[in-house]
Amino acid sequence: MAKKKLEKINVALVGVGNCANSLYQGLTYYAGYTGGKEREGVMQSRIGGYAVDNINVVVAFDVDKRKVGKCFREAMLAKPNCTPTYEPNVPDGPIVKMGPILDGVPELMKNYPDDEAFRVADLKPVDVAQVLTDLKVDILINYLPVGSQKATEYYVEACLTAGVSLLNCIPVFIASNPKWEQKFIDAGIPLVGDDMKSQFGASILSQMLQELAFARGHKVKAHIQRNVGGNTDFLNMMDQNRLKYKKVSKENVIRSQNEIHGVDPASSFLHAGPSEYISYYKDNKVANFRLEMEGFMGAPVILDAQLSVIDSPNSAGVVIDAVRYLKVAREMGIIGALRGPSAFTQKTPPQQLMFSETQYECDELAHRRLTRFTRRQIEKYDAEELYAACPSHNKEID
């Protein structure tokens, strides 16, 4: 008997920036086979049977006059985007639609050259909820600039109205806020968030170093992470008012491991400076780490390390999996914030987990099996109960 052909996963993108560019390139780069073999670079070739080429971008929203009204292929190459091109043969894609501006564009953008900053179009925004409904969108990916609280909430409400799942890639706390999650539970749809953790980036490296230190019996006296980059994400975070929750989110990754291991917060210095903008770096991000530890008999151990990555493909390598986890969850009837996939792919999930636990949860969902987390989400319909079972949830974000 022939297997049922899996349908397309219809995706909407909010923000046609570097991350959206890299994701769109990846959909072509990983479609099909090269030389009879699948290309390397993705974490999961199949999730619930879905391959990368099942993902279908049907609509995108932006506010920049160089992008709105253009086909996606043209818009994603427009300034101020600066990520490298690895796959030039992408399809034209949908026409980019005008979204609401709200708080999505910081004032400081006016002080920088056109090639580095946003330039807002003088157009009326579309009815996003209606567009999502008309195009039968399954999942909306939020790529808005850091600090876009009102704009994010507008798109979240549009998702709830249209029955669309949210993949929240920025540190506006939705999946990790029980009040917002309850709205998704009431609407009967899953979501993943908050704040994308790159495929091999600063946050996952900090988490693994922290886990390794504890696993090898070391006390972490200080964990410091500093970052520099030259894309619009880093420029946007020059506005200190937009930076607060990004810092909280990045530090959550490290803090959560202390909480899981019962470490007194006062016994360890923690700092994750989210940004320093230097345009010369473009989409390259450089992160520096310093861990000061005590090992056997209190002997000092110091680790200094540097990581250099192209920021946007590093993000796309995770989004490409998170989309498929959400699609499988929708088909299985799982609702609310997905605990395992959120902890695996995001800096501030509703529940922080050890890396091995996140892998288990994701692998089980990829095989369409219920776990203790997903079963609870089907059987219980109250977000506060779900959060009561999450002792490591950081209440600072509520």
C-alpha positions as CSV (number, residue, x, y, z in Angstrom):
1,M,0.0,0.0,0.0
2,A,1.4,3.4,-1.0
3,K,2.3,5.8,1.7
4,K,0.1,8.9,2.0
5,K,1.9,11.9,0.5
6,L,2.5,14.6,3.1
7,E,1.0,18.0,2.5
8,K,3.0,21.2,2.3
9,I,3.6,23.2,5.5
10,N,2.4,26.7,4.6
11,V,4.5,29.3,6.4
12,A,4.3,33.1,6.8
13,L,7.4,35.1,7.6
14,V,7.2,38.4,9.6
15,G,10.3,40.4,8.6
16,V,12.3,39.8,5.4
17,G,15.7,40.3,7.0
18,N,18.8,38.2,7.1
19,C,17.3,35.3,9.0
20,A,14.4,35.1,6.5
21,N,16.9,35.3,3.6
22,S,19.0,32.3,5.0
23,L,15.9,30.2,5.7
24,Y,14.6,30.8,2.2
25,Q,18.0,29.9,0.7
26,G,18.0,26.7,2.8
27,L,14.6,25.6,1.5
28,T,16.1,25.3,-2.0
29,Y,19.6,24.2,-0.9
30,Y,18.2,21.2,1.0
31,A,15.4,20.3,-1.5
32,G,15.8,16.8,-2.9
33,Y,19.2,15.1,-3.2
34,T,22.6,16.0,-4.5
35,G,24.6,13.1,-6.1
36,G,22.0,10.7,-4.7
37,K,22.6,11.8,-1.1
38,E,21.0,14.3,1.2
39,R,23.2,17.4,1.9
40,E,24.7,17.7,5.3
41,G,24.1,20.6,7.7
42,V,20.6,20.0,9.0
43,M,19.9,18.4,12.4
44,Q,17.0,16.3,11.2
45,S,16.4,15.3,7.6
46,R,12.9,14.0,8.5
47,I,10.6,15.1,11.3
48,G,7.3,13.2,11.4
49,G,8.0,12.2,7.8
50,Y,8.4,15.9,6.8
51,A,11.5,16.9,4.8
52,V,12.8,20.4,4.3
53,D,11.1,20.7,0.9
54,N,7.7,20.2,2.5
55,I,8.1,23.8,3.8
56,N,6.3,26.3,1.6
57,V,6.6,30.1,2.2
58,V,3.3,31.5,1.0
59,V,3.4,35.0,2.4
60,A,5.8,37.5,4.0
61,F,5.3,40.8,5.8
62,D,7.7,43.7,6.1
63,V,7.7,47.5,6.4
64,D,10.8,48.6,4.5
65,K,10.1,50.4,1.2
66,R,12.8,48.4,-0.6
67,K,11.1,45.1,0.2
68,V,7.3,45.7,0.3
69,G,5.7,45.0,-3.1
70,K,8.6,43.0,-4.3
71,C,8.8,39.3,-4.8
72,F,10.5,37.5,-2.0
73,R,13.7,36.7,-3.9
74,E,14.2,40.4,-4.7
75,A,13.2,41.6,-1.3
76,M,15.5,39.3,0.6
77,L,18.5,40.7,-1.3
78,A,17.6,44.3,-0.6
79,K,19.5,46.4,1.8
80,P,20.1,46.5,4.7
81,N,20.4,42.7,4.4
82,C,23.9,41.5,4.4
83,T,24.0,37.8,4.9
84,P,26.0,35.8,2.3
85,T,24.4,33.9,-0.6
86,Y,25.0,30.2,-0.6
87,E,22.1,29.2,-2.8
88,P,21.5,31.7,-5.7
89,N,18.8,29.7,-7.5
90,V,15.8,30.4,-5.3
91,P,12.3,30.9,-6.7
92,D,10.7,34.3,-6.9
93,G,8.3,33.4,-4.0
94,P,5.4,35.5,-2.8
95,I,5.0,39.3,-3.0
96,V,6.0,40.9,0.3
97,K,3.0,42.6,2.0
98,M,3.0,45.7,4.1
99,G,2.7,44.9,7.8
100,P,1.9,47.3,10.7
101,I,4.8,49.3,12.0
102,L,3.8,49.9,15.6
103,D,7.0,49.6,17.6
104,G,8.9,47.5,15.0
105,V,11.3,50.2,13.9
106,P,13.5,52.0,16.5
107,E,14.1,55.7,16.2
108,L,17.9,55.3,16.0
109,M,17.6,53.8,12.5
110,K,17.3,57.4,11.2
111,N,20.8,58.1,12.3
112,Y,22.5,55.4,10.2
113,P,23.1,55.1,6.4
114,D,20.5,53.6,4.1
115,D,22.6,50.5,3.6
116,E,22.6,49.7,7.3
117,A,19.1,50.7,8.5
118,F,15.4,50.3,7.9
119,R,13.5,52.8,5.7
120,V,9.8,52.6,6.2
121,A,7.3,52.5,3.3
122,D,4.4,55.0,3.3
123,L,1.8,52.3,2.7
124,K,-1.3,51.1,4.5
125,P,-0.8,47.7,6.3
126,V,-2.8,44.7,5.2
127,D,-5.3,42.8,7.4
128,V,-2.8,40.2,8.5
129,A,-5.4,37.8,10.1
130,Q,-7.4,37.8,6.9
131,V,-4.3,37.1,4.7
132,L,-3.3,34.2,7.0
133,T,-6.8,32.8,6.7
134,D,-7.1,33.2,2.9
135,L,-3.7,31.5,2.3
136,K,-4.3,28.7,4.8
137,V,-1.1,29.4,6.7
138,D,-0.1,26.7,9.2
139,I,2.8,28.5,11.0
140,L,3.8,32.1,11.3
141,I,7.5,32.8,12.0
142,N,8.2,36.0,14.0
143,Y,11.4,37.6,12.8
144,L,10.6,41.1,14.0
145,P,13.4,43.2,15.5
146,V,14.2,42.7,19.2
147,G,12.0,44.9,21.4
148,S,8.9,44.8,19.1
149,Q,6.4,44.1,21.9
150,K,3.3,45.7,20.4
151,A,4.1,44.5,16.8
152,T,4.6,40.9,18.1
153,E,1.4,41.0,20.0
154,Y,-0.5,42.2,16.9
155,Y,0.8,39.2,14.9
156,V,0.1,36.9,17.9
157,E,-3.6,38.0,17.9
158,A,-3.7,37.5,14.1
159,C,-2.5,33.9,14.6
160,L,-5.1,33.3,17.3
161,T,-7.9,34.7,15.0
162,A,-6.7,32.6,12.0
163,G,-5.9,29.4,13.9
164,V,-2.2,29.6,13.0
165,S,0.7,28.3,15.1
166,L,3.4,30.7,16.2
167,L,7.2,30.2,16.0
168,N,8.5,33.1,18.1
169,C,12.1,33.7,17.3
170,I,12.6,36.9,19.3
171,P,12.7,37.8,23.0
172,V,9.1,39.0,23.4
173,F,7.8,36.5,25.8
174,I,4.7,34.7,24.5
175,A,5.2,30.9,24.8
176,S,6.9,31.4,28.1
177,N,4.1,33.6,29.4
178,P,1.1,31.5,30.8
179,K,-1.4,34.1,30.0
180,W,-0.5,34.1,26.3
181,E,-0.1,30.4,26.2
182,Q,-3.6,29.9,27.6
183,K,-4.9,31.8,24.6
184,F,-3.3,29.3,22.3
185,I,-4.6,26.4,24.4
186,D,-8.1,27.9,24.2
187,A,-7.7,28.2,20.4
188,G,-6.5,24.6,20.2
189,I,-3.2,25.3,18.5
190,P,0.5,24.7,19.5
191,L,3.3,27.2,19.5
192,V,7.1,27.3,20.0
193,G,9.1,30.1,21.7
194,D,10.7,32.3,22.8
195,D,13.9,33.7,21.2
196,M,15.7,31.4,18.8
197,K,18.8,29.5,20.0
198,S,21.1,29.1,17.0
199,Q,22.3,25.8,15.6
200,F,25.8,26.2,16.9
201,G,25.8,29.7,18.5
202,A,26.7,31.4,21.7
203,S,23.7,30.4,23.7
204,I,23.8,26.6,23.0
205,L,27.6,26.7,23.6
206,S,27.1,28.5,26.9
207,Q,24.5,25.9,27.9
208,M,26.7,22.9,27.0
209,L,29.7,24.4,28.8
210,Q,27.7,24.9,31.9
211,E,26.2,21.4,31.7
212,L,29.7,19.9,31.2
213,A,31.1,21.8,34.2
214,F,28.4,20.4,36.5
215,A,28.6,16.9,35.0
216,R,32.4,16.9,35.8
217,G,31.9,18.1,39.4
218,H,33.0,21.7,38.9
219,K,31.6,24.8,40.5
220,V,31.1,27.7,38.1
221,K,32.1,30.9,39.9
222,A,31.6,33.1,36.8
223,H,30.2,32.7,33.3
224,I,30.6,35.7,31.0
225,Q,29.5,35.9,27.4
226,R,30.0,38.9,25.1
227,N,28.9,39.3,21.5
228,V,29.7,41.6,18.6
229,G,28.1,41.8,15.1
230,G,27.3,44.1,12.2
231,N,23.8,43.2,11.0
232,T,20.5,45.1,11.8
233,D,19.8,42.9,14.7
234,F,22.9,44.3,16.5
235,L,22.1,47.8,15.3
236,N,18.6,47.6,16.6
237,M,19.9,46.5,20.0
238,M,22.0,49.7,20.3
239,D,18.7,51.1,21.6
240,Q,19.0,50.2,25.3
241,N,15.2,50.3,25.8
242,R,14.8,47.4,23.3
243,L,17.6,45.4,24.9
244,K,16.3,44.5,28.3
245,Y,14.5,41.2,27.5
246,K,17.3,40.1,25.1
247,K,19.7,40.2,28.0
248,V,17.2,38.3,30.3
249,S,16.7,35.7,27.5
250,K,20.4,35.1,26.9
251,E,21.1,34.8,30.6
252,N,18.2,32.4,31.1
253,V,20.1,29.8,29.1
254,I,22.9,29.8,31.7
255,R,20.7,30.5,34.7
256,S,18.5,27.6,34.0
257,Q,21.3,25.1,34.4
258,N,22.1,26.6,37.8
259,E,18.4,26.1,38.8
260,I,18.2,22.6,37.4
261,H,21.3,21.7,39.5
262,G,20.1,23.5,42.6
263,V,22.9,26.0,42.6
264,D,22.5,29.1,44.8
265,P,22.3,32.1,42.3
266,A,24.3,34.2,44.6
267,S,27.3,31.9,44.4
268,S,27.9,32.4,40.7
269,F,28.4,35.6,38.7
270,L,26.5,35.6,35.4
271,H,26.7,38.0,32.5
272,A,25.5,37.7,28.9
273,G,26.0,40.9,27.1
274,P,23.8,40.6,24.0
275,S,25.3,43.1,21.6
276,E,27.9,45.4,20.4
277,Y,27.4,46.8,16.9
278,I,30.3,47.2,14.5
279,S,29.1,47.5,10.8
280,Y,32.3,46.0,9.5
281,Y,31.3,42.6,10.8
282,K,28.1,42.5,8.7
283,D,26.3,39.2,9.3
284,N,29.3,37.7,11.1
285,K,28.9,37.3,14.9
286,V,31.8,36.9,17.2
287,A,31.2,35.7,20.8
288,N,33.7,35.5,23.6
289,F,33.3,33.3,26.6
290,R,35.0,33.2,30.0
291,L,34.2,30.5,32.6
292,E,35.9,30.7,36.0
293,M,35.5,27.4,37.8
294,E,36.7,25.4,40.8
295,G,37.4,21.7,40.4
296,F,39.0,19.0,42.6
297,M,39.8,20.4,46.1
298,G,38.8,23.8,44.8
299,A,41.6,24.0,42.2
300,P,41.0,26.8,39.8
301,V,40.0,26.1,36.2
302,I,39.6,29.0,33.6
303,L,38.2,28.6,30.1
304,D,38.6,31.5,27.6
305,A,37.1,30.8,24.2
306,Q,35.9,32.6,21.0
307,L,33.2,31.5,18.5
308,S,32.8,33.1,15.1
309,V,29.7,32.3,13.0
310,I,27.6,33.7,10.2
311,D,24.6,34.6,12.3
312,S,21.6,34.1,10.0
313,P,22.2,30.6,8.6
314,N,23.0,29.6,12.1
315,S,19.4,30.6,13.1
316,A,17.8,29.1,10.0
317,G,19.3,25.7,10.8
318,V,17.1,25.6,13.9
319,V,14.0,27.2,12.4
320,I,13.9,24.6,9.7
321,D,13.4,22.0,12.3
322,A,11.1,23.9,14.6
323,V,8.6,24.5,11.8
324,R,8.3,20.7,11.3
325,Y,7.9,20.0,15.0
326,L,5.0,22.4,15.0
327,K,3.3,20.9,12.0
328,V,3.5,17.4,13.5
329,A,2.1,18.7,16.8
330,R,-0.8,20.3,14.9
331,E,-1.6,16.9,13.3
332,M,-1.3,15.1,16.6
333,G,-3.7,17.5,18.4
334,I,-1.0,18.8,20.8
335,I,-1.8,22.3,22.0
336,G,0.0,25.1,23.8
337,A,3.7,25.7,24.0
338,L,5.7,22.6,23.1
339,R,8.0,21.9,26.0
340,G,10.7,19.8,24.4
341,P,11.0,21.6,21.0
342,S,10.9,25.0,22.7
343,A,13.7,24.1,25.1
344,F,15.7,22.6,22.2
345,T,15.3,25.5,19.9
346,Q,14.7,28.6,22.1
347,K,16.6,30.6,24.8
348,T,13.5,31.2,27.0
349,P,11.1,28.3,26.7
350,P,8.2,27.7,29.1
351,Q,10.3,25.0,30.8
352,Q,14.1,24.8,30.7
353,L,15.5,21.2,30.3
354,M,18.8,19.5,30.1
355,F,20.1,19.1,26.5
356,S,19.6,15.3,26.6
357,E,16.0,15.8,27.7
358,T,15.3,18.2,24.8
359,Q,16.7,15.7,22.4
360,Y,14.6,12.9,23.7
361,E,11.4,15.1,23.6
362,C,12.2,16.2,20.0
363,D,13.0,12.6,18.8
364,E,9.8,11.3,20.3
365,L,7.7,14.0,18.5
366,A,9.6,13.3,15.3
367,H,8.4,9.7,15.6
368,R,4.9,10.9,16.5
369,R,5.0,9.5,20.0
370,L,3.5,11.2,23.0
371,T,5.7,12.0,26.0
372,R,4.8,13.0,29.6
373,F,4.9,16.6,28.5
374,T,2.9,16.3,25.3
375,R,0.4,13.9,26.9
376,R,-0.2,16.5,29.6
377,Q,-0.8,19.1,27.0
378,I,-3.5,17.0,25.4
379,E,-5.1,15.9,28.7
380,K,-5.0,19.3,30.5
381,Y,-6.2,22.6,29.2
382,D,-4.9,25.0,31.8
383,A,-1.6,26.9,31.3
384,E,-1.2,27.6,35.0
385,E,-1.2,23.9,35.7
386,L,1.5,23.3,33.1
387,Y,3.6,26.1,34.6
388,A,3.2,24.7,38.1
389,A,4.9,21.6,36.9
390,C,7.9,23.6,35.7
391,P,10.0,24.6,38.7
392,S,12.8,25.9,36.5
393,H,10.6,28.4,34.7
394,N,11.9,31.9,35.2
395,K,9.2,34.0,36.8
396,E,11.0,37.2,35.9
397,I,9.5,37.1,32.4
398,D,5.8,36.8,33.4
